[in-house]
Amino acid sequence: MTKKTHQSMGLQSPDGQMHLPKRGGVAKTAKAFALIFLIVLAVGAGRVLLGRGAAQAALEEQSAQGQKIFVKTVTPTPSKSSNALTLPATLRGDNETAIYARVTGYVRAFAVDIGARVKKGQILAELDTPELDQQVAQARAQLEQAKANVALADVALKRWKTLFTQNSVAKQDLDVKQNAYDTSVALQTSAEAYLRQLQETTAFKHVQAPFDGVITQRNVDLGNLITAGSTGSALFSMARPDPLRVFIDAPQAYAGGIKVGDKVKVTQPELPSKVFAAEVTRIAGAINVATRSQTIELALPNADGELTPGAYVQVSLPLPPKGPLSIPANTLLFRSEGPSVVVVDAQGKAHLRPISIVNDLGASLEIAGGLTPEDKLIINPPDAITDGDKVSVQ
């Protein structure tokens, strides 16, 4: 083996002599390299895992940011409108009714038309009732027949009583004649009652006004066939225009402050310079669940007839010391349950809250109850927002 070979297989000492490496030193060197490799591998794997975790966290944060609802809010403010609550209403007659025929027949004549003022009992129309007239004639004939039968039974009864006193007939035969007489009397009474019924029905050929009032509709013409009862068309409609009745639906927030006897003001758009005084006469005493309002009836004197039933009017109710709140119209959210707004609480959660609109002023709304000046309302709330959604106020 040459020197070069020895040099390649060993190590050369400083004195120039070659020495073979020890086997233990080689093992330690291999272990050191293996440990370094494992450390490098672990550091690389850790960096990869950390990178993946950071990417996942960033993705989740980005997704959360995408799902978060960013909103702007506004708070309700006290209304600056007048100190009166104006509600729409319709005038109604003190008494209104549709007039139907009580007998079947043809219109022979009518004496009044729309707008006519009539008195109670005044004839409005006259009907021709040929069938009813024939029934009356037949009932009279039946009554005459019944009277004849009674007279005949009476003669027979008297004769048999005489024979019975002479012991010429049996008591049973006398009882038979007595029964025949009693039966004929009963038939006569029935015939008389039936004739009276038809005669009273005949009086309905003359259609009369049930009370003092004004004719508001006429639905008949000469020759029309009229059917008895309320299943057909009404002949006339009439109303009593003095006093008038006014019905309003007061919001729940104000219904409790209205009492029977309170005075209110009524105006009609066509008469802007006139104010009519009405009085609260009846209060429903219950809140309508659908509208959250209470029906109130007013009595409005109308002696001069200036106002007419069916007219549209406006009723002004005095407001309580604490007036309504005003909110922007763009905070309103329409749902099947009714109008509502979305309120954001301190934890940033949205809550749907129903409201009752008192006045629609266009850009703003006056509401009755349900909110406080401290509530934060979402402006232009999304249609898909639900109760409990997390929002971020900008």
C-alpha positions as CSV (number, residue, x, y, z in Angstrom):
1,M,0.0,0.0,0.0
2,T,1.4,3.3,-1.0
3,K,1.8,6.3,1.1
4,K,-0.9,8.1,-0.8
5,T,-3.2,5.2,0.1
6,H,-2.4,5.5,3.7
7,Q,-3.0,9.2,3.6
8,S,-6.4,8.7,2.1
9,M,-7.3,6.2,4.8
10,G,-5.9,8.0,7.8
11,L,-5.1,11.4,9.2
12,Q,-1.8,13.0,9.1
13,S,-0.4,14.3,12.4
14,P,1.5,17.5,12.7
15,D,4.7,15.5,12.8
16,G,3.9,14.1,9.4
17,Q,2.8,10.7,10.6
18,M,-0.4,9.2,9.6
19,H,-3.0,7.9,12.1
20,L,-6.2,6.0,11.5
21,P,-9.4,7.7,13.1
22,K,-10.9,6.1,16.1
23,R,-14.3,4.3,15.6
24,G,-15.9,6.1,18.6
25,G,-15.2,9.6,17.1
26,V,-16.9,8.7,13.8
27,A,-20.1,7.6,15.6
28,K,-20.2,10.8,17.6
29,T,-19.8,12.8,14.4
30,A,-22.7,10.9,12.8
31,K,-24.9,11.5,15.7
32,A,-24.2,15.2,15.7
33,F,-25.1,15.5,12.1
34,A,-28.3,13.5,12.6
35,L,-29.3,15.7,15.5
36,I,-28.6,18.8,13.5
37,F,-30.7,17.4,10.7
38,L,-33.7,16.7,13.0
39,I,-33.5,20.1,14.5
40,V,-33.5,21.8,11.1
41,L,-36.4,19.5,10.0
42,A,-38.4,20.4,13.2
43,V,-37.8,24.1,12.7
44,G,-39.0,23.9,9.1
45,A,-42.1,21.9,10.0
46,G,-42.9,24.4,12.8
47,R,-42.6,27.3,10.4
48,V,-44.9,25.5,7.9
49,L,-47.5,24.8,10.7
50,L,-47.3,28.4,11.9
51,G,-47.7,29.7,8.4
52,R,-50.8,27.5,7.9
53,G,-52.3,28.6,11.3
54,A,-51.7,32.2,10.5
55,A,-53.3,31.8,7.0
56,Q,-56.3,30.0,8.6
57,A,-56.7,32.7,11.2
58,A,-56.5,35.4,8.5
59,L,-59.0,33.6,6.4
60,E,-61.4,33.2,9.3
61,E,-61.0,36.9,10.2
62,Q,-61.6,37.9,6.6
63,S,-64.7,35.7,6.5
64,A,-66.0,37.2,9.8
65,Q,-65.3,40.7,8.4
66,G,-67.3,39.8,5.3
67,Q,-70.3,38.5,7.3
68,K,-70.4,41.5,9.7
69,I,-73.1,44.0,9.1
70,F,-71.9,47.6,9.1
71,V,-74.7,50.1,10.0
72,K,-75.3,53.7,10.9
73,T,-77.6,54.7,13.7
74,V,-79.7,57.6,14.8
75,T,-81.6,58.3,18.0
76,P,-85.3,59.4,18.2
77,T,-86.0,63.1,19.0
78,P,-89.0,64.8,20.5
79,S,-91.5,65.8,17.9
80,K,-91.7,69.5,16.9
81,S,-95.2,69.3,15.5
82,S,-98.2,70.9,17.1
83,N,-99.7,69.9,20.4
84,A,-102.6,68.2,18.8
85,L,-103.0,64.7,17.4
86,T,-104.9,64.8,14.1
87,L,-106.6,61.6,13.0
88,P,-108.7,60.9,9.9
89,A,-112.4,60.0,10.3
90,T,-115.6,59.6,8.4
91,L,-119.0,61.1,9.3
92,R,-121.8,58.7,9.9
93,G,-125.5,59.4,10.5
94,D,-126.9,59.1,14.0
95,N,-129.0,56.3,12.5
96,E,-128.5,54.6,9.2
97,T,-130.4,51.8,7.6
98,A,-131.3,50.1,4.3
99,I,-135.0,49.7,3.7
100,Y,-136.2,46.3,2.2
101,A,-139.7,45.2,1.2
102,R,-141.7,42.9,3.5
103,V,-143.8,41.6,0.6
104,T,-143.2,40.4,-2.9
105,G,-144.6,42.6,-5.7
106,Y,-144.0,45.1,-8.4
107,V,-143.2,48.8,-7.8
108,R,-146.4,50.7,-8.6
109,A,-145.0,54.1,-7.5
110,F,-142.3,55.8,-5.4
111,A,-142.8,59.1,-3.7
112,V,-139.2,60.2,-2.8
113,D,-135.8,60.4,-4.3
114,I,-132.2,60.9,-3.0
115,G,-131.8,63.9,-0.9
116,A,-135.4,64.1,0.2
117,R,-136.0,64.7,3.9
118,V,-138.8,62.5,5.2
119,K,-140.7,62.0,8.4
120,K,-141.3,58.8,10.3
121,G,-144.2,56.8,8.8
122,Q,-144.1,58.8,5.5
123,I,-144.8,56.5,2.5
124,L,-141.7,56.1,0.3
125,A,-143.1,53.7,-2.3
126,E,-146.1,51.5,-3.1
127,L,-146.1,48.0,-4.3
128,D,-148.6,46.0,-6.4
129,T,-149.1,42.6,-4.9
130,P,-151.6,40.5,-6.9
131,E,-150.6,37.2,-5.3
132,L,-151.0,38.6,-1.8
133,D,-154.4,40.1,-2.7
134,Q,-155.6,36.7,-3.9
135,Q,-154.4,35.1,-0.6
136,V,-156.4,37.7,1.3
137,A,-159.5,36.9,-0.7
138,Q,-159.0,33.2,-0.1
139,A,-158.6,33.7,3.6
140,R,-161.8,35.7,3.8
141,A,-163.7,32.9,2.0
142,Q,-162.2,30.3,4.4
143,L,-163.3,32.5,7.3
144,E,-166.9,32.6,6.0
145,Q,-166.8,28.9,5.5
146,A,-165.6,28.4,9.1
147,K,-168.4,30.7,10.4
148,A,-171.0,28.7,8.5
149,N,-169.6,25.5,10.0
150,V,-169.8,27.0,13.4
151,A,-173.5,28.0,12.9
152,L,-174.4,24.5,11.6
153,A,-172.6,22.8,14.5
154,D,-174.3,25.1,17.0
155,V,-177.8,24.2,15.6
156,A,-177.0,20.5,15.7
157,L,-175.6,20.8,19.3
158,K,-178.7,22.5,20.5
159,R,-181.0,19.9,18.9
160,W,-179.1,17.0,20.4
161,K,-179.2,18.7,23.8
162,T,-183.0,18.8,23.5
163,L,-183.1,15.2,22.5
164,F,-180.8,14.3,25.4
165,T,-183.1,15.9,27.9
166,Q,-185.9,13.7,26.5
167,N,-183.7,10.6,26.8
168,S,-183.9,10.1,23.0
169,V,-180.1,10.0,22.4
170,A,-177.2,8.7,24.3
171,K,-174.7,10.8,26.2
172,Q,-172.0,9.7,23.8
173,D,-173.8,11.0,20.8
174,L,-174.2,14.4,22.6
175,D,-170.5,14.5,23.3
176,V,-169.8,13.9,19.6
177,K,-171.9,16.9,18.6
178,Q,-170.2,19.0,21.3
179,N,-166.8,18.1,19.9
180,A,-167.9,18.9,16.4
181,Y,-169.0,22.3,17.6
182,D,-165.8,23.0,19.5
183,T,-163.7,22.0,16.5
184,S,-165.6,24.3,14.1
185,V,-165.1,27.2,16.6
186,A,-161.4,26.5,16.7
187,L,-161.2,26.5,12.9
188,Q,-163.1,29.8,12.8
189,T,-160.6,31.3,15.2
190,S,-157.7,30.0,13.1
191,A,-159.2,31.4,9.9
192,E,-159.7,34.8,11.6
193,A,-156.0,34.8,12.7
194,Y,-154.8,33.9,9.3
195,L,-156.8,36.7,7.7
196,R,-155.5,39.2,10.2
197,Q,-151.9,38.1,9.4
198,L,-152.5,38.6,5.6
199,Q,-154.2,41.9,6.2
200,E,-151.2,43.1,8.3
201,T,-148.8,41.9,5.6
202,T,-150.8,43.8,3.0
203,A,-150.0,47.0,4.9
204,F,-146.4,46.5,3.9
205,K,-147.4,47.2,0.3
206,H,-146.8,50.8,1.4
207,V,-143.1,51.2,2.2
208,Q,-142.7,53.7,5.0
209,A,-139.8,55.6,6.6
210,P,-138.7,54.1,9.9
211,F,-137.5,57.4,11.3
212,D,-136.9,61.1,10.5
213,G,-134.0,61.5,8.1
214,V,-132.8,62.0,4.6
215,I,-132.9,59.5,1.7
216,T,-129.3,58.7,0.6
217,Q,-130.0,56.0,-2.0
218,R,-132.9,55.0,-4.2
219,N,-132.5,51.6,-5.9
220,V,-136.0,51.1,-7.4
221,D,-137.8,52.1,-10.6
222,L,-141.4,51.7,-11.7
223,G,-142.3,48.1,-12.6
224,N,-139.3,46.5,-10.7
225,L,-140.1,43.1,-9.3
226,I,-139.3,43.3,-5.6
227,T,-138.7,40.1,-3.5
228,A,-139.6,40.1,0.1
229,G,-136.7,40.0,2.7
230,S,-133.2,41.3,2.9
231,T,-131.7,38.8,0.4
232,G,-132.3,41.2,-2.6
233,S,-131.5,44.8,-3.2
234,A,-132.6,47.5,-0.7
235,L,-135.3,49.8,-2.0
236,F,-133.9,52.8,-0.2
237,S,-131.1,53.8,2.1
238,M,-131.6,56.6,4.6
239,A,-129.8,58.3,7.5
240,R,-130.5,60.7,10.3
241,P,-128.0,63.6,9.8
242,D,-128.4,65.3,13.2
243,P,-126.4,64.6,15.2
244,L,-123.6,62.9,13.3
245,R,-121.5,60.2,14.6
246,V,-117.7,60.2,14.2
247,F,-115.5,57.1,14.7
248,I,-111.7,57.4,15.2
249,D,-109.0,54.9,16.1
250,A,-106.8,56.5,18.7
251,P,-103.3,55.0,19.1
252,Q,-102.7,53.0,22.3
253,A,-100.4,55.7,23.7
254,Y,-103.2,58.3,23.7
255,A,-106.3,56.2,24.1
256,G,-105.9,56.1,27.9
257,G,-106.0,59.9,28.1
258,I,-109.4,60.3,26.4
259,K,-112.5,60.3,28.5
260,V,-116.2,60.4,27.8
261,G,-117.4,64.0,27.7
262,D,-114.1,65.4,26.4
263,K,-114.4,68.1,23.7
264,V,-112.6,67.7,20.5
265,K,-112.3,69.7,17.2
266,V,-113.5,68.5,13.9
267,T,-112.5,70.1,10.5
268,Q,-113.4,69.3,6.9
269,P,-110.8,70.1,4.2
270,E,-113.6,71.7,2.0
271,L,-114.4,74.1,4.9
272,P,-111.0,75.3,6.0
273,S,-112.3,78.3,7.9
274,K,-114.7,76.4,10.1
275,V,-114.1,74.3,13.2
276,F,-116.9,72.1,14.6
277,A,-117.1,71.0,18.2
278,A,-117.7,67.3,19.0
279,E,-118.0,65.4,22.2
280,V,-116.7,62.0,23.1
281,T,-119.8,59.8,23.8
282,R,-118.4,56.2,23.8
283,I,-115.1,54.4,24.1
284,A,-114.6,50.8,23.0
285,G,-112.8,49.9,26.2
286,A,-110.4,47.5,24.5
287,I,-107.3,47.8,22.3
288,N,-107.5,46.4,18.8
289,V,-104.6,43.8,18.6
290,A,-104.1,44.3,14.9
291,T,-103.8,48.1,14.9
292,R,-102.9,48.7,18.6
293,S,-105.6,51.4,18.7
294,Q,-108.9,52.0,20.5
295,T,-112.2,53.0,18.7
296,I,-113.7,56.2,20.1
297,E,-117.2,57.5,19.1
298,L,-117.9,61.2,18.9
299,A,-121.2,63.1,18.7
300,L,-121.2,66.1,16.3
301,P,-124.3,68.4,16.3
302,N,-125.4,69.2,12.7
303,A,-128.7,71.1,13.1
304,D,-128.1,73.3,10.0
305,G,-127.2,70.2,7.9
306,E,-123.9,71.8,6.8
307,L,-122.1,68.5,7.2
308,T,-123.2,65.3,5.4
309,P,-122.9,61.6,6.3
310,G,-120.0,59.9,4.6
311,A,-117.8,63.0,4.4
312,Y,-114.1,62.8,5.2
313,V,-113.0,64.9,8.2
314,Q,-110.1,65.3,10.5
315,V,-110.3,65.1,14.3
316,S,-107.8,67.0,16.5
317,L,-107.1,65.4,19.9
318,P,-105.1,67.3,22.5
319,L,-101.8,65.6,23.2
320,P,-100.6,64.6,26.7
321,P,-97.7,66.7,28.2
322,K,-95.2,64.3,26.9
323,G,-95.5,64.4,23.1
324,P,-94.6,61.8,20.6
325,L,-91.1,61.0,19.3
326,S,-89.9,61.7,15.8
327,I,-87.8,59.3,13.8
328,P,-86.5,59.4,10.2
329,A,-88.6,57.6,7.6
330,N,-85.6,55.6,6.4
331,T,-85.4,53.8,9.7
332,L,-88.7,52.0,9.0
333,L,-88.8,48.3,8.3
334,F,-91.9,46.7,6.8
335,R,-92.7,43.2,7.9
336,S,-95.9,41.1,7.8
337,E,-96.3,41.8,11.5
338,G,-96.5,45.5,10.8
339,P,-94.1,48.5,10.7
340,S,-91.0,48.2,13.0
341,V,-87.5,49.6,13.5
342,V,-84.2,47.9,14.4
343,V,-82.6,48.9,17.7
344,V,-78.9,48.2,18.5
345,D,-78.2,47.3,22.1
346,A,-74.9,47.9,24.0
347,Q,-73.5,44.5,22.9
348,G,-74.0,45.4,19.2
349,K,-77.0,43.1,18.7
350,A,-79.9,44.1,16.5
351,H,-83.5,43.8,17.9
352,L,-86.7,44.3,15.9
353,R,-89.2,46.5,17.7
354,P,-92.7,47.2,16.5
355,I,-94.0,50.8,16.4
356,S,-97.3,52.6,16.0
357,I,-97.2,55.5,13.6
358,V,-99.2,58.6,14.6
359,N,-98.3,61.0,11.9
360,D,-96.5,60.5,8.6
361,L,-94.7,63.7,7.8
362,G,-92.9,62.5,4.8
363,A,-89.2,62.6,5.7
364,S,-90.0,61.9,9.4
365,L,-92.6,59.9,11.3
366,E,-94.2,60.6,14.7
367,I,-94.6,57.4,16.7
368,A,-96.6,56.5,19.8
369,G,-94.6,54.6,22.4
370,G,-92.2,51.7,21.9
371,L,-89.0,53.8,21.8
372,T,-87.0,56.1,24.1
373,P,-84.7,59.0,23.1
374,E,-81.7,56.8,24.1
375,D,-82.4,54.0,21.6
376,K,-80.1,53.6,18.6
377,L,-82.0,53.0,15.4
378,I,-80.4,51.5,12.3
379,I,-80.7,53.7,9.2
380,N,-81.8,51.9,6.1
381,P,-81.9,48.5,7.8
382,P,-81.3,45.5,5.5
383,D,-84.4,43.5,4.6
384,A,-82.7,40.2,5.7
385,I,-81.8,41.4,9.2
386,T,-83.2,39.3,12.0
387,D,-83.5,39.7,15.7
388,G,-80.2,39.0,17.4
389,D,-77.9,39.6,14.5
390,K,-74.5,41.1,15.3
391,V,-73.8,44.5,13.8
392,S,-71.0,47.0,13.7
393,V,-71.9,50.6,14.2
394,Q,-69.8,52.9,12.0
